[in-house]
Amino acid sequence: MKLYHSCRKIAFVNLFVFISFFEVFADGTLDEKVKNLTLELRCMTCQNQSIYDSEADFSKDIKKIVRTKFEEGKSEKEIKLFLVERYGEYILFKPLLNYKNWFLWSFPFIFLMFGLFFIGLKIRKN
């Protein structure tokens, strides 16, 4: 009977250690996710500094929001869309590719095509 109780205690301790190890490991990956996402976000109070690097109160609040959203099971894209909806697209260092800014993304290529067209006309004239 004594052996049964001691084995039970050892199993309980091992289970507790395993769960604690798993939580620490899970938090490490959560910290990495938060770090990677906050490096892509711009602090609204600092001059072009990332949320991760900034020590402003705004940045601390955004870090908390990002952490809670990850804990809720949200994806990076969902968190970015939430923050863009709340603070505007300026919060992202890389703007989203959508119908609102397709012209900005395509303008360099359009400009290149016009340039090549006019260079072609100039060469053809000569």
N, CA, C and O atoms as a GROMACS GRO file, in nm:
protein
  504
    1MET      N    1   0.081  -0.118   0.000
    1MET     CA    2   0.000   0.000   0.000
    1MET      C    3   0.086   0.126   0.000
    1MET      O    4   0.056   0.225  -0.067
    2LYS      N    5   0.196   0.120   0.078
    2LYS     CA    6   0.287   0.234   0.084
    2LYS      C    7   0.352   0.258  -0.053
    2LYS      O    8   0.370   0.372  -0.095
    3LEU      N    9   0.386   0.150  -0.121
    3LEU     CA   10   0.447   0.161  -0.254
    3LEU      C   11   0.350   0.225  -0.353
    3LEU      O   12   0.390   0.304  -0.438
    4TYR      N   13   0.224   0.190  -0.341
    4TYR     CA   14   0.122   0.247  -0.429
    4TYR      C   15   0.113   0.398  -0.411
    4TYR      O   16   0.108   0.472  -0.510
    5HIS      N   17   0.111   0.445  -0.287
    5HIS     CA   18   0.103   0.588  -0.260
    5HIS      C   19   0.228   0.663  -0.307
    5HIS      O   20   0.217   0.773  -0.361
    6SER      N   21   0.344   0.605  -0.287
    6SER     CA   22   0.466   0.672  -0.330
    6SER      C   23   0.475   0.677  -0.483
    6SER      O   24   0.519   0.777  -0.539
    7CYS      N   25   0.432   0.570  -0.551
    7CYS     CA   26   0.429   0.572  -0.698
    7CYS      C   27   0.329   0.676  -0.748
    7CYS      O   28   0.354   0.743  -0.848
    8ARG      N   29   0.219   0.687  -0.679
    8ARG     CA   30   0.117   0.786  -0.716
    8ARG      C   31   0.172   0.927  -0.699
    8ARG      O   32   0.147   1.014  -0.784
    9LYS      N   33   0.244   0.951  -0.592
    9LYS     CA   34   0.305   1.082  -0.568
    9LYS      C   35   0.409   1.115  -0.675
    9LYS      O   36   0.415   1.227  -0.724
   10ILE      N   37   0.489   1.016  -0.709
   10ILE     CA   38   0.592   1.037  -0.812
   10ILE      C   39   0.526   1.067  -0.946
   10ILE      O   40   0.571   1.155  -1.019
   11ALA      N   41   0.420   0.994  -0.980
   11ALA     CA   42   0.349   1.019  -1.105
   11ALA      C   43   0.289   1.159  -1.106
   11ALA      O   44   0.293   1.228  -1.208
   12PHE      N   45   0.233   1.201  -0.993
   12PHE     CA   46   0.176   1.335  -0.984
   12PHE      C   47   0.283   1.442  -1.000
   12PHE      O   48   0.261   1.541  -1.070
   13VAL      N   49   0.398   1.424  -0.938
   13VAL     CA   50   0.508   1.520  -0.949
   13VAL      C   51   0.558   1.525  -1.092
   13VAL      O   52   0.583   1.634  -1.145
   14ASN      N   53   0.573   1.410  -1.156
   14ASN     CA   54   0.617   1.407  -1.296
   14ASN      C   55   0.516   1.477  -1.387
   14ASN      O   56   0.554   1.550  -1.478
   15LEU      N   57   0.389   1.454  -1.361
   15LEU     CA   58   0.287   1.521  -1.440
   15LEU      C   59   0.293   1.672  -1.421
   15LEU      O   60   0.283   1.747  -1.518
   16PHE      N   61   0.310   1.717  -1.298
   16PHE     CA   62   0.320   1.859  -1.268
   16PHE      C   63   0.442   1.920  -1.338
   16PHE      O   64   0.432   2.029  -1.395
   17VAL      N   65   0.557   1.852  -1.333
   17VAL     CA   66   0.678   1.902  -1.397
   17VAL      C   67   0.658   1.909  -1.548
   17VAL      O   68   0.700   2.006  -1.612
   18PHE      N   69   0.595   1.808  -1.606
   18PHE     CA   70   0.570   1.806  -1.750
   18PHE      C   71   0.480   1.922  -1.791
   18PHE      O   72   0.507   1.989  -1.891
   19ILE      N   73   0.373   1.944  -1.716
   19ILE     CA   74   0.281   2.053  -1.747
   19ILE      C   75   0.351   2.188  -1.734
   19ILE      O   76   0.332   2.275  -1.818
   20SER      N   77   0.431   2.205  -1.631
   20SER     CA   78   0.505   2.330  -1.612
   20SER      C   79   0.602   2.354  -1.726
   20SER      O   80   0.614   2.466  -1.776
   21PHE      N   81   0.672   2.248  -1.769
   21PHE     CA   82   0.765   2.258  -1.880
   21PHE      C   83   0.691   2.296  -2.007
   21PHE      O   84   0.738   2.380  -2.084
   22PHE      N   85   0.576   2.235  -2.030
   22PHE     CA   86   0.498   2.264  -2.150
   22PHE      C   87   0.450   2.408  -2.150
   22PHE      O   88   0.454   2.473  -2.255
   23GLU      N   89   0.407   2.460  -2.035
   23GLU     CA   90   0.362   2.599  -2.027
   23GLU      C   91   0.476   2.696  -2.056
   23GLU      O   92   0.458   2.795  -2.126
   24VAL      N   93   0.595   2.666  -2.003
   24VAL     CA   94   0.711   2.752  -2.029
   24VAL      C   95   0.746   2.749  -2.177
   24VAL      O   96   0.776   2.853  -2.236
   25PHE      N   97   0.742   2.631  -2.236
   25PHE     CA   98   0.772   2.618  -2.379
   25PHE      C   99   0.668   2.692  -2.462
   25PHE      O  100   0.702   2.760  -2.559
   26ALA      N  101   0.541   2.679  -2.426
   26ALA     CA  102   0.434   2.745  -2.499
   26ALA      C  103   0.447   2.896  -2.487
   26ALA      O  104   0.426   2.967  -2.585
   27ASP      N  105   0.483   2.948  -2.369
   27ASP     CA  106   0.501   3.091  -2.352
   27ASP      C  107   0.617   3.142  -2.436
   27ASP      O  108   0.614   3.254  -2.487
   28GLY      N  109   0.722   3.059  -2.450
   28GLY     CA  110   0.836   3.098  -2.533
   28GLY      C  111   0.794   3.119  -2.677
   28GLY      O  112   0.838   3.216  -2.740
   29THR      N  113   0.710   3.033  -2.731
   29THR     CA  114   0.665   3.050  -2.867
   29THR      C  115   0.568   3.167  -2.876
   29THR      O  116   0.564   3.237  -2.977
   30LEU      N  117   0.488   3.188  -2.772
   30LEU     CA  118   0.398   3.302  -2.770
   30LEU      C  119   0.478   3.432  -2.769
   30LEU      O  120   0.443   3.527  -2.838
   31ASP      N  121   0.584   3.435  -2.690
   31ASP     CA  122   0.670   3.554  -2.688
   31ASP      C  123   0.733   3.580  -2.825
   31ASP      O  124   0.744   3.695  -2.868
   32GLU      N  125   0.772   3.473  -2.893
   32GLU     CA  126   0.829   3.489  -3.027
   32GLU      C  127   0.725   3.543  -3.125
   32GLU      O  128   0.756   3.630  -3.208
   33LYS      N  129   0.602   3.493  -3.116
   33LYS     CA  130   0.496   3.542  -3.204
   33LYS      C  131   0.469   3.691  -3.179
   33LYS      O  132   0.456   3.769  -3.273
   34VAL      N  133   0.462   3.727  -3.051
   34VAL     CA  134   0.438   3.867  -3.016
   34VAL      C  135   0.552   3.954  -3.065
   34VAL      O  136   0.530   4.062  -3.120
   35LYS      N  137   0.676   3.907  -3.047
   35LYS     CA  138   0.793   3.984  -3.092
   35LYS      C  139   0.789   4.004  -3.243
   35LYS      O  140   0.808   4.115  -3.292
   36ASN      N  141   0.766   3.895  -3.317
   36ASN     CA  142   0.767   3.903  -3.463
   36ASN      C  143   0.658   3.996  -3.515
   36ASN      O  144   0.681   4.072  -3.610
   37LEU      N  145   0.539   3.991  -3.455
   37LEU     CA  146   0.432   4.077  -3.502
   37LEU      C  147   0.455   4.223  -3.463
   37LEU      O  148   0.431   4.313  -3.543
   38THR      N  149   0.502   4.246  -3.341
   38THR     CA  150   0.522   4.385  -3.298
   38THR      C  151   0.640   4.451  -3.370
   38THR      O  152   0.648   4.573  -3.373
   39LEU      N  153   0.730   4.372  -3.426
   39LEU     CA  154   0.836   4.430  -3.508
   39LEU      C  155   0.781   4.484  -3.641
   39LEU      O  156   0.844   4.569  -3.704
   40GLU      N  157   0.665   4.434  -3.683
   40GLU     CA  158   0.604   4.477  -3.809
   40GLU      C  159   0.507   4.594  -3.789
   40GLU      O  160   0.453   4.647  -3.886
   41LEU      N  161   0.486   4.634  -3.662
   41LEU     CA  162   0.391   4.741  -3.633
   41LEU      C  163   0.464   4.869  -3.596
   41LEU      O  164   0.568   4.866  -3.530
   42ARG      N  165   0.409   4.981  -3.639
   42ARG     CA  166   0.470   5.113  -3.614
   42ARG      C  167   0.407   5.175  -3.489
   42ARG      O  168   0.286   5.170  -3.469
   43CYS      N  169   0.492   5.232  -3.407
   43CYS     CA  170   0.444   5.307  -3.291
   43CYS      C  171   0.386   5.439  -3.340
   43CYS      O  172   0.450   5.510  -3.417
   44MET      N  173   0.267   5.471  -3.295
   44MET     CA  174   0.201   5.594  -3.340
   44MET      C  175   0.254   5.718  -3.269
   44MET      O  176   0.233   5.830  -3.318
   45THR      N  177   0.321   5.701  -3.156
   45THR     CA  178   0.373   5.816  -3.084
   45THR      C  179   0.521   5.841  -3.111
   45THR      O  180   0.569   5.953  -3.092
   46CYS      N  181   0.592   5.740  -3.156
   46CYS     CA  182   0.736   5.754  -3.185
   46CYS      C  183   0.756   5.773  -3.335
   46CYS      O  184   0.669   5.738  -3.415
   47GLN      N  185   0.869   5.828  -3.372
   47GLN     CA  186   0.900   5.848  -3.513
   47GLN      C  187   0.952   5.718  -3.576
   47GLN      O  188   1.067   5.681  -3.555
   48ASN      N  189   0.868   5.651  -3.652
   48ASN     CA  190   0.906   5.530  -3.727
   48ASN      C  191   0.982   5.428  -3.644
   48ASN      O  192   1.080   5.370  -3.692
   49GLN      N  193   0.940   5.406  -3.524
   49GLN     CA  194   0.998   5.303  -3.438
   49GLN      C  195   0.896   5.191  -3.425
   49GLN      O  196   0.776   5.216  -3.420
   50SER      N  197   0.944   5.068  -3.420
   50SER     CA  198   0.851   4.956  -3.409
   50SER      C  199   0.791   4.951  -3.268
   50SER      O  200   0.847   5.005  -3.173
   51ILE      N  201   0.678   4.886  -3.258
   51ILE     CA  202   0.612   4.869  -3.128
   51ILE      C  203   0.705   4.793  -3.034
   51ILE      O  204   0.712   4.824  -2.915
   52TYR      N  205   0.775   4.694  -3.087
   52TYR     CA  206   0.863   4.612  -3.003
   52TYR      C  207   0.976   4.694  -2.943
   52TYR      O  208   1.012   4.674  -2.827
   53ASP      N  209   1.032   4.786  -3.020
   53ASP     CA  210   1.146   4.865  -2.974
   53ASP      C  211   1.106   4.985  -2.888
   53ASP      O  212   1.189   5.037  -2.814
   54SER      N  213   0.982   5.028  -2.897
   54SER     CA  214   0.938   5.149  -2.828
   54SER      C  215   0.902   5.120  -2.682
   54SER      O  216   0.856   5.012  -2.648
   55GLU      N  217   0.923   5.219  -2.599
   55GLU     CA  218   0.886   5.210  -2.458
   55GLU      C  219   0.769   5.303  -2.423
   55GLU      O  220   0.742   5.325  -2.306
   56ALA      N  221   0.700   5.357  -2.524
   56ALA     CA  222   0.588   5.446  -2.501
   56ALA      C  223   0.469   5.368  -2.443
   56ALA      O  224   0.460   5.246  -2.460
   57ASP      N  225   0.380   5.439  -2.378
   57ASP     CA  226   0.262   5.375  -2.320
   57ASP      C  227   0.175   5.311  -2.428
   57ASP      O  228   0.118   5.204  -2.408
   58PHE      N  229   0.166   5.379  -2.543
   58PHE     CA  230   0.090   5.324  -2.654
   58PHE      C  231   0.144   5.188  -2.696
   58PHE      O  232   0.068   5.094  -2.721
   59SER      N  233   0.276   5.177  -2.704
   59SER     CA  234   0.339   5.051  -2.745
   59SER      C  235   0.313   4.941  -2.643
   59SER      O  236   0.289   4.826  -2.679
   60LYS      N  237   0.318   4.976  -2.518
   60LYS     CA  238   0.291   4.876  -2.413
   60LYS      C  239   0.148   4.825  -2.423
   60LYS      O  240   0.122   4.706  -2.406
   61ASP      N  241   0.055   4.916  -2.452
   61ASP     CA  242  -0.085   4.875  -2.468
   61ASP      C  243  -0.102   4.783  -2.588
   61ASP      O  244  -0.175   4.684  -2.581
   62ILE      N  245  -0.036   4.816  -2.699
   62ILE     CA  246  -0.047   4.733  -2.820
   62ILE      C  247   0.014   4.595  -2.796
   62ILE      O  248  -0.040   4.495  -2.842
   63LYS      N  249   0.126   4.590  -2.724
   63LYS     CA  250   0.187   4.460  -2.692
   63LYS      C  251   0.089   4.374  -2.611
   63LYS      O  252   0.078   4.254  -2.635
   64LYS      N  253   0.019   4.436  -2.516
   64LYS     CA  254  -0.080   4.361  -2.436
   64LYS      C  255  -0.194   4.313  -2.524
   64LYS      O  256  -0.241   4.200  -2.509
   65ILE      N  257  -0.240   4.400  -2.614
   65ILE     CA  258  -0.350   4.361  -2.704
   65ILE      C  259  -0.308   4.245  -2.793
   65ILE      O  260  -0.383   4.149  -2.810
   66VAL      N  261  -0.187   4.252  -2.848
   66VAL     CA  262  -0.138   4.145  -2.937
   66VAL      C  263  -0.127   4.014  -2.859
   66VAL      O  264  -0.167   3.909  -2.909
   67ARG      N  265  -0.074   4.020  -2.738
   67ARG     CA  266  -0.060   3.899  -2.656
   67ARG      C  267  -0.197   3.838  -2.626
   67ARG      O  268  -0.214   3.717  -2.639
   68THR      N  269  -0.294   3.920  -2.586
   68THR     CA  270  -0.427   3.865  -2.555
   68THR      C  271  -0.495   3.809  -2.679
   68THR      O  272  -0.565   3.708  -2.670
   69LYS      N  273  -0.475   3.872  -2.793
   69LYS     CA  274  -0.534   3.820  -2.916
   69LYS      C  275  -0.473   3.685  -2.954
   69LYS      O  276  -0.543   3.595  -3.000
   70PHE      N  277  -0.341   3.672  -2.936
   70PHE     CA  278  -0.278   3.542  -2.962
   70PHE      C  279  -0.329   3.438  -2.863
   70PHE      O  280  -0.352   3.323  -2.901
   71GLU      N  281  -0.348   3.476  -2.738
   71GLU     CA  282  -0.399   3.381  -2.638
   71GLU      C  283  -0.542   3.340  -2.670
   71GLU      O  284  -0.584   3.230  -2.636
   72GLU      N  285  -0.618   3.429  -2.735
   72GLU     CA  286  -0.754   3.396  -2.777
   72GLU      C  287  -0.756   3.304  -2.898
   72GLU      O  288  -0.862   3.252  -2.934
   73GLY      N  289  -0.641   3.284  -2.961
   73GLY     CA  290  -0.632   3.195  -3.076
   73GLY      C  291  -0.642   3.265  -3.210
   73GLY      O  292  -0.661   3.200  -3.313
   74LYS      N  293  -0.629   3.396  -3.211
   74LYS     CA  294  -0.635   3.471  -3.336
   74LYS      C  295  -0.505   3.455  -3.414
   74LYS      O  296  -0.399   3.434  -3.356
   75SER      N  297  -0.516   3.464  -3.545
   75SER     CA  298  -0.397   3.455  -3.631
   75SER      C  299  -0.334   3.592  -3.646
   75SER      O  300  -0.393   3.694  -3.609
   76GLU      N  301  -0.214   3.594  -3.702
   76GLU     CA  302  -0.143   3.721  -3.725
   76GLU      C  303  -0.223   3.813  -3.815
   76GLU      O  304  -0.232   3.934  -3.790
   77LYS      N  305  -0.281   3.757  -3.919
   77LYS     CA  306  -0.358   3.837  -4.014
   77LYS      C  307  -0.481   3.898  -3.948
   77LYS      O  308  -0.512   4.015  -3.971
   78GLU      N  309  -0.549   3.821  -3.864
   78GLU     CA  310  -0.667   3.872  -3.795
   78GLU      C  311  -0.629   3.986  -3.699
   78GLU      O  312  -0.702   4.084  -3.686
   79ILE      N  313  -0.515   3.970  -3.632
   79ILE     CA  314  -0.470   4.075  -3.540
   79ILE      C  315  -0.434   4.201  -3.617
   79ILE      O  316  -0.467   4.312  -3.575
   80LYS      N  317  -0.365   4.184  -3.730
   80LYS     CA  318  -0.330   4.301  -3.812
   80LYS      C  319  -0.456   4.373  -3.861
   80LYS      O  320  -0.463   4.496  -3.857
   81LEU      N  321  -0.555   4.297  -3.908
   81LEU     CA  322  -0.679   4.358  -3.955
   81LEU      C  323  -0.750   4.431  -3.842
   81LEU      O  324  -0.806   4.539  -3.863
   82PHE      N  325  -0.749   4.374  -3.722
   82PHE     CA  326  -0.809   4.440  -3.606
   82PHE      C  327  -0.739   4.572  -3.577
   82PHE      O  328  -0.805   4.674  -3.555
   83LEU      N  329  -0.607   4.571  -3.578
   83LEU     CA  330  -0.531   4.693  -3.548
   83LEU      C  331  -0.548   4.797  -3.659
   83LEU      O  332  -0.554   4.917  -3.630
   84VAL      N  333  -0.554   4.754  -3.784
   84VAL     CA  334  -0.575   4.848  -3.894
   84VAL      C  335  -0.714   4.910  -3.884
   84VAL      O  336  -0.730   5.030  -3.907
   85GLU      N  337  -0.812   4.830  -3.848
   85GLU     CA  338  -0.947   4.882  -3.831
   85GLU      C  339  -0.953   4.985  -3.718
   85GLU      O  340  -1.027   5.083  -3.726
   86ARG      N  341  -0.876   4.961  -3.616
   86ARG     CA  342  -0.879   5.048  -3.498
   86ARG      C  343  -0.791   5.172  -3.513
   86ARG      O  344  -0.832   5.281  -3.473
   87TYR      N  345  -0.670   5.158  -3.571
   87TYR     CA  346  -0.574   5.268  -3.574
   87TYR      C  347  -0.541   5.318  -3.715
   87TYR      O  348  -0.472   5.418  -3.730
   88GLY      N  349  -0.588   5.250  -3.815
   88GLY     CA  350  -0.558   5.290  -3.953
   88GLY      C  351  -0.439   5.212  -4.006
   88GLY      O  352  -0.366   5.147  -3.932
   89GLU      N  353  -0.422   5.219  -4.136
   89GLU     CA  354  -0.318   5.140  -4.202
   89GLU      C  355  -0.178   5.192  -4.174
   89GLU      O  356  -0.079   5.123  -4.202
   90TYR      N  357  -0.168   5.312  -4.120
   90TYR     CA  358  -0.036   5.369  -4.088
   90TYR      C  359   0.037   5.288  -3.982
   90TYR      O  360   0.160   5.297  -3.972
   91ILE      N  361  -0.034   5.208  -3.904
   91ILE     CA  362   0.029   5.129  -3.799
   91ILE      C  363   0.116   5.017  -3.857
   91ILE      O  364   0.203   4.965  -3.787
   92LEU      N  365   0.094   4.979  -3.981
   92LEU     CA  366   0.171   4.873  -4.044
   92LEU      C  367   0.291   4.932  -4.118
   92LEU      O  368   0.278   5.031  -4.189
   93PHE      N  369   0.407   4.869  -4.102
   93PHE     CA  370   0.523   4.911  -4.181
   93PHE      C  371   0.505   4.871  -4.326
   93PHE      O  372   0.543   4.946  -4.416
   94LYS      N  373   0.448   4.753  -4.350
   94LYS     CA  374   0.417   4.708  -4.486
   94LYS      C  375   0.266   4.719  -4.505
   94LYS      O  376   0.192   4.642  -4.444
   95PRO      N  377   0.219   4.812  -4.587
   95PRO     CA  378   0.075   4.826  -4.606
   95PRO      C  379   0.014   4.702  -4.670
   95PRO      O  380   0.080   4.627  -4.742
   96LEU      N  381  -0.114   4.681  -4.642
   96LEU     CA  382  -0.185   4.567  -4.698
   96LEU      C  383  -0.206   4.588  -4.848
   96LEU      O  384  -0.216   4.702  -4.895
   97LEU      N  385  -0.212   4.480  -4.922
   97LEU     CA  386  -0.241   4.487  -5.065
   97LEU      C  387  -0.391   4.464  -5.080
   97LEU      O  388  -0.438   4.350  -5.071
   98ASN      N  389  -0.466   4.571  -5.104
   98ASN     CA  390  -0.609   4.560  -5.120
   98ASN      C  391  -0.656   4.661  -5.225
   98ASN      O  392  -0.575   4.732  -5.284
   99TYR      N  393  -0.787   4.666  -5.247
   99TYR     CA  394  -0.840   4.753  -5.352
   99TYR      C  395  -0.818   4.901  -5.322
   99TYR      O  396  -0.816   4.982  -5.415
  100LYS      N  397  -0.802   4.937  -5.196
  100LYS     CA  398  -0.784   5.078  -5.162
  100LYS      C  399  -0.648   5.132  -5.206
  100LYS      O  400  -0.636   5.249  -5.239
  101ASN      N  401  -0.548   5.047  -5.208
  101ASN     CA  402  -0.415   5.097  -5.241
  101ASN      C  403  -0.350   5.020  -5.357
  101ASN      O  404  -0.228   5.017  -5.369
  102TRP      N  405  -0.431   4.960  -5.442
  102TRP     CA  406  -0.373   4.886  -5.555
  102TRP      C  407  -0.297   4.980  -5.648
  102TRP      O  408  -0.197   4.940  -5.708
  103PHE      N  409  -0.344   5.104  -5.660
  103PHE     CA  410  -0.276   5.199  -5.748
  103PHE      C  411  -0.135   5.228  -5.696
  103PHE      O  412  -0.041   5.238  -5.775
  104LEU      N  413  -0.121   5.242  -5.565
  104LEU     CA  414   0.012   5.268  -5.508
  104LEU      C  415   0.109   5.154  -5.536
  104LEU      O  416   0.227   5.176  -5.563
  105TRP      N  417   0.058   5.030  -5.528
  105TRP     CA  418   0.143   4.915  -5.554
  105TRP      C  419   0.176   4.902  -5.702
  105TRP      O  420   0.285   4.859  -5.738
  106SER      N  421   0.081   4.940  -5.788
  106SER     CA  422   0.104   4.921  -5.931
  106SER      C  423   0.167   5.042  -5.999
  106SER      O  424   0.214   5.030  -6.112
  107PHE      N  425   0.171   5.157  -5.933
  107PHE     CA  426   0.223   5.279  -5.994
  107PHE      C  427   0.365   5.265  -6.047
  107PHE      O  428   0.391   5.312  -6.158
  108PRO      N  429   0.459   5.204  -5.975
  108PRO     CA  430   0.594   5.191  -6.032
  108PRO      C  431   0.595   5.114  -6.164
  108PRO      O  432   0.671   5.147  -6.255
  109PHE      N  433   0.512   5.011  -6.175
  109PHE     CA  434   0.508   4.933  -6.298
  109PHE      C  435   0.442   5.013  -6.411
  109PHE      O  436   0.485   5.007  -6.526
  110ILE      N  437   0.337   5.087  -6.378
  110ILE     CA  438   0.271   5.173  -6.478
  110ILE      C  439   0.370   5.280  -6.525
  110ILE      O  440   0.380   5.306  -6.645
  111PHE      N  441   0.442   5.341  -6.433
  111PHE     CA  442   0.541   5.443  -6.467
  111PHE      C  443   0.650   5.384  -6.556
  111PHE      O  444   0.694   5.449  -6.651
  112LEU      N  445   0.694   5.262  -6.527
  112LEU     CA  446   0.794   5.194  -6.608
  112LEU      C  447   0.742   5.170  -6.749
  112LEU      O  448   0.814   5.190  -6.847
  113MET      N  449   0.617   5.127  -6.760
  113MET     CA  450   0.560   5.101  -6.893
  113MET      C  451   0.550   5.230  -6.975
  113MET      O  452   0.583   5.230  -7.094
  114PHE      N  453   0.505   5.339  -6.913
  114PHE     CA  454   0.501   5.468  -6.985
  114PHE      C  455   0.641   5.512  -7.025
  114PHE      O  456   0.662   5.560  -7.136
  115GLY      N  457   0.736   5.496  -6.936
  115GLY     CA  458   0.875   5.533  -6.968
  115GLY      C  459   0.929   5.455  -7.086
  115GLY      O  460   0.989   5.512  -7.177
  116LEU      N  461   0.908   5.323  -7.085
  116LEU     CA  462   0.953   5.240  -7.197
  116LEU      C  463   0.882   5.278  -7.326
  116LEU      O  464   0.943   5.277  -7.434
  117PHE      N  465   0.753   5.310  -7.317
  117PHE     CA  466   0.677   5.350  -7.435
  117PHE      C  467   0.736   5.477  -7.496
  117PHE      O  468   0.757   5.483  -7.617
  118PHE      N  469   0.762   5.578  -7.414
  118PHE     CA  470   0.815   5.704  -7.466
  118PHE      C  471   0.960   5.690  -7.513
  118PHE      O  472   1.001   5.756  -7.608
  119ILE      N  473   1.037   5.606  -7.449
  119ILE     CA  474   1.173   5.578  -7.497
  119ILE      C  475   1.167   5.509  -7.633
  119ILE      O  476   1.246   5.539  -7.722
  120GLY      N  477   1.072   5.417  -7.648
  120GLY     CA  478   1.052   5.349  -7.777
  120GLY      C  479   1.013   5.448  -7.886
  120GLY      O  480   1.063   5.438  -7.998
  121LEU      N  481   0.924   5.541  -7.854
  121LEU     CA  482   0.886   5.644  -7.952
  121LEU      C  483   1.006   5.730  -7.990
  121LEU      O  484   1.025   5.762  -8.107
  122LYS      N  485   1.085   5.769  -7.892
  122LYS     CA  486   1.204   5.852  -7.916
  122LYS      C  487   1.304   5.779  -8.006
  122LYS      O  488   1.360   5.839  -8.097
  123ILE      N  489   1.325   5.651  -7.980
  123ILE     CA  490   1.419   5.573  -8.062
  123ILE      C  491   1.364   5.557  -8.204
  123ILE      O  492   1.439   5.564  -8.302
  124ARG      N  493   1.233   5.537  -8.216
  124ARG     CA  494   1.171   5.519  -8.346
  124ARG      C  495   1.181   5.646  -8.432
  124ARG      O  496   1.198   5.637  -8.554
  125LYS      N  497   1.169   5.762  -8.368
  125LYS     CA  498   1.181   5.889  -8.441
  125LYS      C  499   1.320   5.907  -8.500
  125LYS      O  500   1.336   5.955  -8.612
  126ASN      N  501   1.421   5.867  -8.423
  126ASN     CA  502   1.558   5.884  -8.471
  126ASN      C  503   1.586   5.776  -8.568
  126ASN      O  504   1.696   5.769  -8.622
   0.00000   0.00000   0.00000
